[in-house]
Amino acid sequence: MRKTTRALLLAGTVAATWPAIALADDAKPAEPAKPAIPTLGDVLGASGITATGYLDIAYEWMTTSGTFQSTSFDSHGNSILVPGGANSRVFDYEHNSFNVQQAAITVAKQPTEGFGALVNLTAGKDASTIRSYDENMNDFDVTQAFLQYAHGPLTIIGGKFVTLAGAETINPTTDTNYSRSILFGYAIPFTHTGVRATYAVNDQLSLILGVNNGWDQLKDENTQKTAEAGVSFTPNKMLSFSAQGYSGTEQVAGAGDTHQGTRNLVDLVATVNVSDQLTIIINPDWGTQDDAVDLTTAPSAANMDPRKKATWWGVAGYVNYQLSDQWRVSFRAEYFDDKDGYRTGVIQKWKEGTLTLAYMPTKSVELRAEVRGDKSDQNSFLDTDHVSGKSTNTSIGFEGIYKF
């Protein structure tokens, strides 16, 4: 009986104290959360610095070798085309080849007031094309590097920066086709080194003035400078217009050519946003170069180095249609008249049409498939046998872009 009583008393005691024990455990303070480690983006964002980049890889197949023939003269002084000319595409000129076109990163701090800076580095095959004449790094290019000062409506940059001209850019993420246009490669420059001032008159109108070393020159090849001027006007969300001009004494293009002459360029871009899905762009260009080699006149005893004022002009048109959030189709057609052969090495009238289908599975990835046809009024495209020429070139291209 005593054992039973003790057991009952013990059980009662435990039962009485159990809620208190449970309550004590529930009331135990939780361990403090460990502080999250800030990401690189958090650190850069807090300091006002942005870091962006992209990787551009592609495959290209063409029916020709990817180079032009060049104008020469036979023993009778007749103009002929011979192998050994310039590339017939600005970037995608390698037949049946996979390539890392570009791997680029841009680090910038560009406040709306005060000082800032931007550095844009590009590696890959395209770097050998966009690099300045006096740079020796084939697969790497300091595409942009400039200081910036902003105050109110005025922004001034000094250093190396991309050109004002053209509807297309070096950066593939802002283009809609895989291959670049004829005008991008042969009518306009890529970059300049100098000073540029932009004044925003209002939300619709901006004026640009600058002075630089010339076309694609990190170090000036002469003591003369090139002036640039531009105006951009966006009256509404549907329309935007820009006009750019360059003028200055430039070294005449060509291996070993020591001549200099005035080079002028006028570039216009008009964009019409017909709807949220449909955009139409027109881009005409006109340029001249004084004291260029005269490819229409054979050297003679009386004139061993014939010269003339070279002229080139062209127009490109774009139709871009956003089929859905993930799919886009883009069509480009253009015509280029290298009247004196100064830009391509061949006196020719050259036209092309390009159709590109783009798929964006995520915001960071874009995949493009492209078909392009080129036609010249001359047999300027060097065939894959590297002996004969053709007047046409057909290509297909596939491109993958990752943005970060």
C-alpha positions as a LaTeX table, in Angstrom:
\begin{tabular}{lrrr}
\hline
Residue & $x$ (\AA) & $y$ (\AA) & $z$ (\AA) \\
\hline
Met1 & 0.00 & 0.00 & 0.00 \\
Arg2 & 2.86 & 2.38 & 0.79 \\
Lys3 & 4.52 & 1.58 & $-2.54$ \\
Thr4 & 1.30 & 2.31 & $-4.36$ \\
Thr5 & 0.89 & 5.61 & $-2.53$ \\
Arg6 & 4.48 & 6.66 & $-3.32$ \\
Ala7 & 3.97 & 5.80 & $-6.99$ \\
Leu8 & 0.80 & 7.85 & $-7.14$ \\
Leu9 & 2.48 & 10.80 & $-5.44$ \\
Leu10 & 5.49 & 10.62 & $-7.83$ \\
Ala11 & 3.25 & 10.44 & $-10.87$ \\
Gly12 & 1.27 & 13.43 & $-9.62$ \\
Thr13 & 4.40 & 15.42 & $-9.06$ \\
Val14 & 5.72 & 14.73 & $-12.59$ \\
Ala15 & 2.35 & 15.53 & $-14.14$ \\
Ala16 & 2.19 & 18.79 & $-12.22$ \\
Thr17 & 5.65 & 19.89 & $-13.23$ \\
Trp18 & 5.54 & 18.75 & $-16.94$ \\
Pro19 & 3.71 & 21.81 & $-18.32$ \\
Ala20 & 6.22 & 24.05 & $-16.60$ \\
Ile21 & 9.11 & 22.05 & $-18.09$ \\
Ala22 & 7.49 & 22.17 & $-21.57$ \\
Leu23 & 6.81 & 25.89 & $-21.21$ \\
Ala24 & 10.41 & 26.48 & $-20.23$ \\
Asp25 & 11.61 & 24.68 & $-23.39$ \\
Asp26 & 9.17 & 26.64 & $-25.59$ \\
Ala27 & 10.26 & 29.91 & $-24.07$ \\
Lys28 & 13.91 & 29.26 & $-24.82$ \\
Pro29 & 15.13 & 32.13 & $-27.03$ \\
Ala30 & 15.93 & 31.22 & $-30.64$ \\
Glu31 & 19.51 & 31.44 & $-31.80$ \\
Pro32 & 20.22 & 34.70 & $-33.66$ \\
Ala33 & 20.28 & 34.34 & $-37.47$ \\
Lys34 & 23.73 & 34.43 & $-38.99$ \\
Pro35 & 24.29 & 37.62 & $-40.98$ \\
Ala36 & 24.11 & 37.07 & $-44.74$ \\
Ile37 & 27.38 & 37.48 & $-46.60$ \\
Pro38 & 26.99 & 40.34 & $-49.13$ \\
Thr39 & 27.36 & 39.36 & $-52.75$ \\
Leu40 & 29.69 & 41.11 & $-55.16$ \\
Gly41 & 26.62 & 42.74 & $-56.70$ \\
Asp42 & 25.58 & 44.08 & $-53.28$ \\
Val43 & 29.03 & 45.55 & $-52.70$ \\
Leu44 & 29.22 & 47.12 & $-56.16$ \\
Gly45 & 25.65 & 48.39 & $-55.97$ \\
Ala46 & 26.26 & 50.05 & $-52.62$ \\
Ser47 & 29.24 & 51.88 & $-54.10$ \\
Gly48 & 27.41 & 52.89 & $-57.29$ \\
Ile49 & 29.52 & 50.61 & $-59.49$ \\
Thr50 & 27.95 & 48.38 & $-62.14$ \\
Ala51 & 29.56 & 45.29 & $-63.68$ \\
Thr52 & 28.00 & 43.68 & $-66.75$ \\
Gly53 & 29.21 & 41.39 & $-69.47$ \\
Tyr54 & 28.41 & 38.76 & $-72.05$ \\
Leu55 & 29.78 & 35.73 & $-73.89$ \\
Asp56 & 29.14 & 35.44 & $-77.64$ \\
Ile57 & 29.87 & 32.11 & $-79.37$ \\
Ala58 & 28.90 & 31.17 & $-82.92$ \\
Tyr59 & 29.24 & 28.91 & $-85.94$ \\
Glu60 & 29.44 & 30.16 & $-89.54$ \\
Trp61 & 29.24 & 28.38 & $-92.91$ \\
Met62 & 29.64 & 30.18 & $-96.24$ \\
Thr63 & 29.76 & 29.28 & $-99.91$ \\
Thr64 & 32.94 & 31.35 & $-100.39$ \\
Ser65 & 36.24 & 31.75 & $-98.53$ \\
Gly66 & 35.26 & 34.83 & $-96.50$ \\
Thr67 & 37.63 & 37.20 & $-98.31$ \\
Phe68 & 37.42 & 39.53 & $-101.28$ \\
Gln69 & 39.58 & 39.59 & $-104.33$ \\
Ser70 & 41.39 & 42.88 & $-104.91$ \\
Thr71 & 41.68 & 45.22 & $-107.87$ \\
Ser72 & 44.91 & 45.07 & $-109.88$ \\
Phe73 & 46.05 & 45.70 & $-113.47$ \\
Asp74 & 47.37 & 43.38 & $-116.17$ \\
Ser75 & 50.34 & 44.11 & $-118.43$ \\
His76 & 48.07 & 46.06 & $-120.78$ \\
Gly77 & 46.77 & 48.32 & $-118.02$ \\
Asn78 & 43.38 & 46.64 & $-117.82$ \\
Ser79 & 41.68 & 46.38 & $-114.43$ \\
Ile80 & 41.44 & 42.80 & $-113.10$ \\
Leu81 & 40.56 & 41.07 & $-109.83$ \\
Val82 & 43.15 & 38.89 & $-108.12$ \\
Pro83 & 43.15 & 36.82 & $-104.87$ \\
Gly84 & 44.41 & 38.45 & $-101.70$ \\
Gly85 & 41.85 & 41.03 & $-100.67$ \\
Ala86 & 40.19 & 42.16 & $-97.44$ \\
Asn87 & 37.71 & 40.12 & $-95.40$ \\
Ser88 & 34.27 & 40.04 & $-97.00$ \\
Arg89 & 32.58 & 40.18 & $-93.56$ \\
Val90 & 33.50 & 42.38 & $-90.64$ \\
Phe91 & 33.35 & 39.69 & $-87.90$ \\
Asp92 & 31.93 & 36.41 & $-89.20$ \\
Tyr93 & 34.35 & 35.84 & $-92.08$ \\
Glu94 & 35.65 & 32.34 & $-91.30$ \\
His95 & 34.10 & 29.63 & $-93.48$ \\
Asn96 & 32.87 & 26.49 & $-91.68$ \\
Ser97 & 34.19 & 27.48 & $-88.26$ \\
Phe98 & 33.19 & 27.66 & $-84.61$ \\
Asn99 & 34.36 & 30.81 & $-82.86$ \\
Val100 & 34.34 & 32.69 & $-79.60$ \\
Gln101 & 33.33 & 35.97 & $-81.18$ \\
Gln102 & 33.46 & 38.04 & $-78.01$ \\
Ala103 & 33.83 & 37.69 & $-74.26$ \\
Ala104 & 33.37 & 41.16 & $-72.78$ \\
Ile105 & 32.96 & 42.90 & $-69.46$ \\
Thr106 & 32.09 & 46.49 & $-68.62$ \\
Val107 & 32.74 & 48.05 & $-65.22$ \\
Ala108 & 31.38 & 51.55 & $-64.71$ \\
Lys109 & 30.51 & 54.21 & $-62.19$ \\
Gln110 & 28.53 & 56.93 & $-63.93$ \\
Pro111 & 26.70 & 59.18 & $-61.46$ \\
Thr112 & 24.29 & 61.80 & $-62.74$ \\
Glu113 & 26.41 & 64.43 & $-60.98$ \\
Gly114 & 30.19 & 64.56 & $-60.59$ \\
Phe115 & 32.99 & 62.34 & $-61.78$ \\
Gly116 & 32.80 & 58.77 & $-62.98$ \\
Ala117 & 34.50 & 56.29 & $-65.30$ \\
Leu118 & 33.87 & 53.32 & $-67.58$ \\
Val119 & 36.10 & 50.45 & $-68.73$ \\
Asn120 & 34.97 & 48.00 & $-71.42$ \\
Leu121 & 37.27 & 45.05 & $-72.23$ \\
Thr122 & 36.72 & 42.67 & $-75.15$ \\
Ala123 & 38.42 & 39.33 & $-75.81$ \\
Gly124 & 37.85 & 36.86 & $-78.65$ \\
Lys125 & 38.11 & 36.83 & $-82.42$ \\
Asp126 & 36.27 & 40.13 & $-82.94$ \\
Ala127 & 38.90 & 41.97 & $-80.89$ \\
Ser128 & 41.38 & 41.71 & $-83.77$ \\
Thr129 & 38.95 & 43.62 & $-85.99$ \\
Ile130 & 37.85 & 46.41 & $-83.65$ \\
Arg131 & 41.28 & 47.14 & $-82.16$ \\
Ser132 & 42.91 & 50.45 & $-83.01$ \\
Tyr133 & 45.48 & 50.54 & $-85.81$ \\
Asp134 & 48.43 & 50.97 & $-83.46$ \\
Glu135 & 47.49 & 48.14 & $-81.06$ \\
Asn136 & 49.20 & 44.76 & $-81.41$ \\
Met137 & 46.94 & 42.53 & $-79.27$ \\
Asn138 & 44.96 & 40.37 & $-81.70$ \\
Asp139 & 42.56 & 38.62 & $-79.31$ \\
Phe140 & 42.13 & 41.36 & $-76.70$ \\
Asp141 & 40.99 & 44.95 & $-76.95$ \\
Val142 & 40.39 & 47.83 & $-74.57$ \\
Thr143 & 37.27 & 48.82 & $-76.46$ \\
Gln144 & 36.33 & 51.70 & $-74.16$ \\
Ala145 & 38.08 & 53.41 & $-71.27$ \\
Phe146 & 37.07 & 56.93 & $-70.34$ \\
Leu147 & 36.61 & 59.38 & $-67.50$ \\
Gln148 & 33.29 & 61.16 & $-67.16$ \\
Tyr149 & 32.06 & 64.36 & $-65.61$ \\
Ala150 & 28.35 & 65.16 & $-65.38$ \\
His151 & 26.69 & 68.35 & $-64.24$ \\
Gly152 & 23.04 & 69.04 & $-64.93$ \\
Pro153 & 22.33 & 68.56 & $-68.65$ \\
Leu154 & 26.04 & 68.41 & $-69.59$ \\
Thr155 & 28.10 & 65.20 & $-69.71$ \\
Ile156 & 31.75 & 65.16 & $-70.80$ \\
Ile157 & 33.81 & 62.03 & $-71.42$ \\
Gly158 & 37.51 & 61.78 & $-72.20$ \\
Gly159 & 39.41 & 58.68 & $-73.32$ \\
Lys160 & 38.47 & 55.92 & $-75.75$ \\
Phe161 & 34.81 & 55.36 & $-76.66$ \\
Val162 & 32.63 & 53.84 & $-79.39$ \\
Thr163 & 31.57 & 55.83 & $-82.44$ \\
Leu164 & 28.34 & 57.78 & $-82.72$ \\
Ala165 & 27.72 & 56.44 & $-86.22$ \\
Gly166 & 25.61 & 53.49 & $-87.26$ \\
Ala167 & 22.46 & 51.59 & $-86.34$ \\
Glu168 & 24.47 & 48.59 & $-85.10$ \\
Thr169 & 27.06 & 48.25 & $-82.35$ \\
Ile170 & 30.11 & 46.22 & $-81.38$ \\
Asn171 & 28.08 & 44.80 & $-78.48$ \\
Pro172 & 26.00 & 41.93 & $-79.97$ \\
Thr173 & 23.35 & 42.12 & $-77.23$ \\
Thr174 & 22.07 & 45.42 & $-78.64$ \\
Asp175 & 21.87 & 44.09 & $-82.23$ \\
Thr176 & 19.11 & 41.91 & $-83.67$ \\
Asn177 & 21.11 & 39.96 & $-86.29$ \\
Tyr178 & 24.10 & 37.66 & $-85.87$ \\
Ser179 & 26.17 & 39.04 & $-88.76$ \\
Arg180 & 26.93 & 42.75 & $-88.86$ \\
Ser181 & 25.81 & 44.94 & $-91.72$ \\
Ile182 & 27.94 & 46.06 & $-94.65$ \\
Leu183 & 27.70 & 49.63 & $-93.38$ \\
Phe184 & 28.89 & 48.68 & $-89.88$ \\
Gly185 & 31.98 & 47.02 & $-91.31$ \\
Tyr186 & 32.87 & 49.18 & $-94.29$ \\
Ala187 & 31.18 & 52.58 & $-94.10$ \\
Ile188 & 31.86 & 53.81 & $-90.55$ \\
Pro189 & 34.52 & 53.67 & $-87.79$ \\
Phe190 & 34.37 & 51.55 & $-84.62$ \\
Thr191 & 35.95 & 53.71 & $-81.91$ \\
His192 & 37.62 & 57.07 & $-81.23$ \\
Thr193 & 40.07 & 58.43 & $-78.67$ \\
Gly194 & 39.43 & 61.99 & $-77.59$ \\
Val195 & 36.86 & 64.16 & $-75.82$ \\
Arg196 & 33.08 & 64.20 & $-76.30$ \\
Ala197 & 30.47 & 66.52 & $-74.75$ \\
Thr198 & 26.75 & 65.77 & $-74.71$ \\
Tyr199 & 24.19 & 68.42 & $-73.79$ \\
Ala200 & 20.62 & 67.33 & $-73.07$ \\
Val201 & 18.52 & 70.31 & $-74.12$ \\
Asn202 & 15.45 & 68.50 & $-72.81$ \\
Asp203 & 14.06 & 64.98 & $-72.62$ \\
Gln204 & 13.63 & 64.93 & $-76.38$ \\
Leu205 & 16.71 & 66.68 & $-77.80$ \\
Ser206 & 20.46 & 66.12 & $-77.22$ \\
Leu207 & 23.45 & 67.78 & $-78.90$ \\
Ile208 & 26.93 & 66.25 & $-79.17$ \\
Leu209 & 30.31 & 67.80 & $-80.01$ \\
Gly210 & 33.73 & 66.23 & $-79.80$ \\
Val211 & 37.29 & 66.07 & $-81.08$ \\
Asn212 & 39.41 & 62.93 & $-81.41$ \\
Asn213 & 42.46 & 61.32 & $-82.98$ \\
Gly214 & 40.46 & 59.96 & $-85.89$ \\
Trp215 & 38.99 & 56.64 & $-87.01$ \\
Asp216 & 40.03 & 53.67 & $-84.85$ \\
Gln217 & 43.21 & 55.31 & $-83.56$ \\
Leu218 & 44.44 & 55.11 & $-79.99$ \\
Lys219 & 47.52 & 57.14 & $-80.93$ \\
Asp220 & 47.04 & 59.78 & $-83.62$ \\
Glu221 & 48.79 & 58.90 & $-86.87$ \\
Asn222 & 49.16 & 62.59 & $-87.72$ \\
Thr223 & 49.04 & 65.97 & $-86.00$ \\
Gln224 & 45.53 & 66.72 & $-87.26$ \\
Lys225 & 42.35 & 66.00 & $-85.32$ \\
Thr226 & 38.91 & 64.82 & $-86.38$ \\
Ala227 & 35.78 & 66.67 & $-85.31$ \\
Glu228 & 32.52 & 64.95 & $-84.52$ \\
Ala229 & 29.02 & 66.37 & $-84.16$ \\
Gly230 & 25.70 & 64.75 & $-83.48$ \\
Val231 & 22.09 & 65.42 & $-82.67$ \\
Ser232 & 19.43 & 63.02 & $-81.41$ \\
Phe233 & 15.73 & 63.82 & $-81.35$ \\
Thr234 & 12.97 & 61.68 & $-79.84$ \\
Pro235 & 9.68 & 63.56 & $-80.18$ \\
Asn236 & 7.65 & 60.65 & $-78.79$ \\
Lys237 & 7.81 & 56.94 & $-78.00$ \\
Met238 & 7.09 & 56.08 & $-81.61$ \\
Leu239 & 9.83 & 58.07 & $-83.37$ \\
Ser240 & 13.52 & 58.77 & $-82.87$ \\
Phe241 & 16.09 & 60.36 & $-85.18$ \\
Ser242 & 19.85 & 60.88 & $-84.98$ \\
Ala243 & 22.39 & 62.50 & $-87.27$ \\
Gln244 & 26.16 & 62.21 & $-86.89$ \\
Gly245 & 29.04 & 63.73 & $-88.80$ \\
Tyr246 & 32.85 & 63.31 & $-88.80$ \\
Ser247 & 35.45 & 65.37 & $-90.61$ \\
Gly248 & 39.24 & 65.51 & $-90.34$ \\
Thr249 & 42.56 & 64.65 & $-91.92$ \\
Glu250 & 43.10 & 60.89 & $-91.87$ \\
Gln251 & 45.83 & 58.54 & $-92.97$ \\
Val252 & 44.84 & 56.96 & $-96.27$ \\
Ala253 & 44.02 & 53.29 & $-95.71$ \\
Gly254 & 46.37 & 50.76 & $-97.28$ \\
Ala255 & 49.54 & 48.94 & $-96.29$ \\
Gly256 & 52.51 & 51.29 & $-96.44$ \\
Asp257 & 50.46 & 54.24 & $-97.72$ \\
Thr258 & 51.89 & 57.47 & $-96.30$ \\
His259 & 49.39 & 59.85 & $-97.90$ \\
Gln260 & 46.89 & 61.87 & $-95.88$ \\
Gly261 & 43.66 & 63.54 & $-96.85$ \\
Thr262 & 40.39 & 64.86 & $-95.51$ \\
Arg263 & 37.86 & 62.17 & $-94.63$ \\
Asn264 & 34.19 & 63.02 & $-94.20$ \\
Leu265 & 31.26 & 60.95 & $-93.02$ \\
Val266 & 27.54 & 61.68 & $-92.64$ \\
Asp267 & 25.43 & 59.06 & $-90.86$ \\
Leu268 & 21.67 & 59.11 & $-90.25$ \\
Val269 & 19.49 & 56.72 & $-88.23$ \\
Ala270 & 15.68 & 56.85 & $-88.07$ \\
Thr271 & 13.66 & 54.47 & $-85.87$ \\
Val272 & 9.91 & 53.97 & $-86.01$ \\
Asn273 & 8.24 & 51.92 & $-83.27$ \\
Val274 & 5.11 & 51.01 & $-85.18$ \\
Ser275 & 3.81 & 49.01 & $-82.23$ \\
Asp276 & 5.11 & 47.22 & $-79.14$ \\
Gln277 & 6.02 & 44.31 & $-81.44$ \\
Leu278 & 7.13 & 46.00 & $-84.70$ \\
Thr279 & 10.15 & 48.30 & $-85.18$ \\
Ile280 & 11.50 & 49.70 & $-88.46$ \\
Ile281 & 14.96 & 51.30 & $-88.78$ \\
Ile282 & 16.57 & 53.13 & $-91.72$ \\
Asn283 & 20.30 & 53.93 & $-91.74$ \\
Pro284 & 21.93 & 55.79 & $-94.69$ \\
Asp285 & 25.67 & 56.64 & $-94.82$ \\
Trp286 & 27.84 & 58.78 & $-97.11$ \\
Gly287 & 31.63 & 59.17 & $-96.91$ \\
Thr288 & 34.63 & 60.55 & $-98.82$ \\
Gln289 & 38.42 & 60.28 & $-98.59$ \\
Asp290 & 40.79 & 62.70 & $-100.34$ \\
Asp291 & 44.04 & 61.51 & $-101.93$ \\
Ala292 & 43.03 & 57.85 & $-102.13$ \\
Val293 & 44.58 & 55.40 & $-104.58$ \\
Asp294 & 42.85 & 55.61 & $-107.96$ \\
Leu295 & 41.83 & 52.03 & $-108.78$ \\
Thr296 & 40.45 & 53.09 & $-112.16$ \\
Thr297 & 43.82 & 54.23 & $-113.52$ \\
Ala298 & 46.82 & 51.94 & $-114.02$ \\
Pro299 & 50.23 & 53.24 & $-112.89$ \\
Ser300 & 52.33 & 54.62 & $-115.73$ \\
Ala301 & 55.72 & 56.17 & $-116.28$ \\
Ala302 & 54.07 & 59.57 & $-116.17$ \\
Asn303 & 51.94 & 58.80 & $-113.09$ \\
Met304 & 53.27 & 55.97 & $-110.96$ \\
Asp305 & 50.87 & 56.72 & $-108.08$ \\
Pro306 & 47.48 & 57.93 & $-109.40$ \\
Arg307 & 45.25 & 59.50 & $-106.72$ \\
Lys308 & 41.67 & 60.70 & $-106.51$ \\
Lys309 & 38.87 & 61.57 & $-104.09$ \\
Ala310 & 37.15 & 58.32 & $-103.14$ \\
Thr311 & 33.44 & 58.16 & $-102.36$ \\
Trp312 & 31.26 & 55.51 & $-100.76$ \\
Trp313 & 27.61 & 55.45 & $-99.73$ \\
Gly314 & 24.95 & 52.99 & $-98.69$ \\
Val315 & 21.68 & 52.42 & $-96.91$ \\
Ala316 & 20.46 & 49.68 & $-94.58$ \\
Gly317 & 16.89 & 48.90 & $-93.53$ \\
Tyr318 & 15.68 & 46.76 & $-90.64$ \\
Val319 & 12.34 & 45.22 & $-89.75$ \\
Asn320 & 12.19 & 43.64 & $-86.28$ \\
Tyr321 & 9.09 & 41.86 & $-85.04$ \\
Gln322 & 8.68 & 40.49 & $-81.50$ \\
Leu323 & 6.55 & 37.37 & $-81.99$ \\
Ser324 & 6.32 & 36.74 & $-78.23$ \\
Asp325 & 8.31 & 37.31 & $-75.07$ \\
Gln326 & 10.71 & 34.58 & $-76.20$ \\
Trp327 & 10.71 & 34.76 & $-80.00$ \\
Arg328 & 11.78 & 37.51 & $-82.42$ \\
Val329 & 12.31 & 37.64 & $-86.17$ \\
Ser330 & 14.56 & 40.28 & $-87.79$ \\
Phe331 & 15.08 & 41.12 & $-91.44$ \\
Arg332 & 17.82 & 43.39 & $-92.80$ \\
Ala333 & 18.36 & 44.55 & $-96.38$ \\
Glu334 & 21.07 & 46.92 & $-97.57$ \\
Tyr335 & 22.91 & 48.36 & $-100.53$ \\
Phe336 & 26.50 & 49.63 & $-100.57$ \\
Asp337 & 28.23 & 51.44 & $-103.42$ \\
Asp338 & 32.02 & 51.40 & $-103.03$ \\
Lys339 & 32.29 & 53.66 & $-106.03$ \\
Asp340 & 36.09 & 53.89 & $-105.99$ \\
Gly341 & 36.95 & 50.67 & $-104.17$ \\
Tyr342 & 38.41 & 52.53 & $-101.21$ \\
Arg343 & 36.58 & 50.64 & $-98.45$ \\
Thr344 & 36.57 & 47.07 & $-99.82$ \\
Gly345 & 39.45 & 47.12 & $-102.31$ \\
Val346 & 37.01 & 46.44 & $-105.17$ \\
Ile347 & 35.00 & 48.93 & $-107.21$ \\
Gln348 & 31.61 & 47.31 & $-106.67$ \\
Lys349 & 27.94 & 47.67 & $-105.92$ \\
Trp350 & 27.18 & 45.23 & $-103.10$ \\
Lys351 & 23.84 & 44.27 & $-101.58$ \\
Glu352 & 22.69 & 41.76 & $-99.01$ \\
Gly353 & 19.60 & 40.39 & $-97.27$ \\
Thr354 & 19.59 & 38.72 & $-93.86$ \\
Leu355 & 16.85 & 36.86 & $-91.98$ \\
Thr356 & 17.43 & 36.06 & $-88.30$ \\
Leu357 & 15.25 & 34.07 & $-85.89$ \\
Ala358 & 16.00 & 34.65 & $-82.20$ \\
Tyr359 & 14.87 & 32.59 & $-79.20$ \\
Met360 & 15.28 & 33.84 & $-75.62$ \\
Pro361 & 14.62 & 30.97 & $-73.16$ \\
Thr362 & 15.65 & 33.24 & $-70.25$ \\
Lys363 & 16.50 & 36.91 & $-69.80$ \\
Ser364 & 20.19 & 35.99 & $-69.80$ \\
Val365 & 20.30 & 33.75 & $-72.88$ \\
Glu366 & 19.62 & 34.47 & $-76.55$ \\
Leu367 & 19.99 & 31.94 & $-79.36$ \\
Arg368 & 20.01 & 33.06 & $-83.00$ \\
Ala369 & 19.81 & 31.27 & $-86.34$ \\
Glu370 & 20.49 & 33.25 & $-89.51$ \\
Val371 & 20.43 & 32.95 & $-93.29$ \\
Arg372 & 22.16 & 35.62 & $-95.38$ \\
Gly373 & 22.68 & 36.21 & $-99.08$ \\
Asp374 & 25.20 & 38.68 & $-100.58$ \\
Lys375 & 25.51 & 39.76 & $-104.22$ \\
Ser376 & 28.00 & 42.03 & $-105.98$ \\
Asp377 & 28.09 & 43.35 & $-109.52$ \\
Gln378 & 31.68 & 42.01 & $-109.65$ \\
Asn379 & 33.18 & 38.57 & $-108.99$ \\
Ser380 & 34.60 & 40.03 & $-105.79$ \\
Phe381 & 34.00 & 37.08 & $-103.41$ \\
Leu382 & 37.01 & 34.76 & $-103.45$ \\
Asp383 & 35.81 & 31.17 & $-103.82$ \\
Thr384 & 36.80 & 28.37 & $-101.45$ \\
Asp385 & 39.41 & 27.25 & $-104.03$ \\
His386 & 41.23 & 30.57 & $-103.31$ \\
Val387 & 41.76 & 30.98 & $-107.07$ \\
Ser388 & 38.53 & 32.11 & $-108.70$ \\
Gly389 & 35.89 & 34.66 & $-107.77$ \\
Lys390 & 32.10 & 34.65 & $-107.45$ \\
Ser391 & 29.51 & 37.41 & $-107.52$ \\
Thr392 & 27.38 & 35.79 & $-104.79$ \\
Asn393 & 27.88 & 34.46 & $-101.28$ \\
Thr394 & 25.37 & 32.57 & $-99.15$ \\
Ser395 & 25.82 & 31.83 & $-95.46$ \\
Ile396 & 24.13 & 30.32 & $-92.45$ \\
Gly397 & 25.08 & 31.21 & $-88.89$ \\
Phe398 & 24.18 & 30.09 & $-85.39$ \\
Glu399 & 24.91 & 32.25 & $-82.34$ \\
Gly400 & 24.54 & 31.86 & $-78.60$ \\
Ile401 & 24.78 & 34.86 & $-76.24$ \\
Tyr402 & 24.88 & 34.72 & $-72.46$ \\
Lys403 & 24.46 & 38.04 & $-70.61$ \\
Phe404 & 25.40 & 38.67 & $-67.00$ \\
\hline
\end{tabular}
